[in-house]
């Protein structure tokens, strides 16, 4: 499974915010089943760091700049 990029670095570190952002990213990439699975695992985790590791299993954690670079690459690909 290829993980979609998700800009979590620099965001509000509240775990509910982070899982929401990651879940939305998965759903936007047609991965509804994985989004639910990830949420279920995060909500049953026993620590903040365990929850972060679960999120990282499903999305490629990046910052806003990482997403911009990916968009630039996609635009270059479309122009060719």
C-alpha positions as CSV (number, residue, x, y, z in Angstrom):
1,X,0.0,0.0,0.0
2,X,1.4,3.4,-1.0
3,X,0.9,5.9,1.8
4,X,-0.4,9.3,0.9
5,X,1.5,12.4,2.1
6,X,-0.1,14.2,5.0
7,X,1.1,17.6,6.4
8,X,1.2,17.0,10.2
9,X,4.5,18.6,11.0
10,X,3.9,22.1,12.5
11,X,0.2,21.4,13.1
12,X,-1.6,21.5,16.4
13,X,-0.2,18.4,18.1
14,X,-3.5,17.3,19.7
15,X,-3.9,13.7,18.8
16,X,-7.5,14.2,17.9
17,X,-6.5,16.9,15.4
18,X,-3.7,14.8,14.0
19,X,-5.9,11.7,13.5
20,X,-8.6,13.9,11.9
21,X,-6.1,15.3,9.4
22,X,-4.7,11.9,8.6
23,X,-8.2,10.4,8.3
24,X,-9.2,13.1,5.9
25,X,-6.1,12.6,3.8
26,X,-6.8,8.9,3.5
27,X,-10.5,9.5,2.6
28,X,-9.4,12.0,-0.1
29,X,-7.2,9.3,-1.6
30,X,-10.1,6.7,-1.7
31,X,-8.9,4.9,1.4
32,X,-12.0,5.0,3.5
33,X,-11.5,1.5,5.0
34,X,-7.9,2.4,6.0
35,X,-9.1,5.6,7.6
36,X,-11.6,3.8,9.8
37,X,-9.0,1.1,10.7
38,X,-6.4,3.7,11.6
39,X,-8.9,5.7,13.8
40,X,-10.0,2.5,15.6
41,X,-6.3,1.6,16.3
42,X,-5.4,5.2,17.4
43,X,-8.4,5.4,19.8
44,X,-7.5,2.1,21.4
45,X,-3.8,3.0,21.7
46,X,-2.2,3.4,25.1
47,X,0.0,6.4,24.6
48,X,0.5,9.5,22.4
49,X,3.6,8.1,20.8
50,X,1.9,4.8,20.0
51,X,-0.9,6.8,18.4
52,X,1.6,8.7,16.3
53,X,3.3,5.5,15.1
54,X,-0.1,4.1,14.1
55,X,-0.8,7.3,12.1
56,X,2.7,7.0,10.5
57,X,1.8,3.4,9.4
58,X,-1.0,4.8,7.2
59,X,0.3,8.2,6.0
60,X,3.6,9.7,5.0
61,X,4.0,12.5,7.6
62,X,5.4,15.6,6.1
63,X,5.1,19.4,6.4
64,X,3.3,21.8,4.1
65,X,6.4,22.2,2.0
66,X,6.5,18.5,1.3
67,X,3.0,18.7,0.0
68,X,3.9,21.7,-2.2
69,X,6.8,19.8,-3.7
70,X,4.6,16.9,-4.6
71,X,2.0,19.2,-6.2
72,X,4.8,20.8,-8.3
73,X,6.0,17.4,-9.4
74,X,2.4,16.5,-10.5
75,X,2.1,19.7,-12.4
76,X,5.3,19.1,-14.3
77,X,4.2,15.6,-15.1
78,X,0.9,16.9,-16.5
79,X,2.6,19.5,-18.7
80,X,4.8,16.9,-20.5
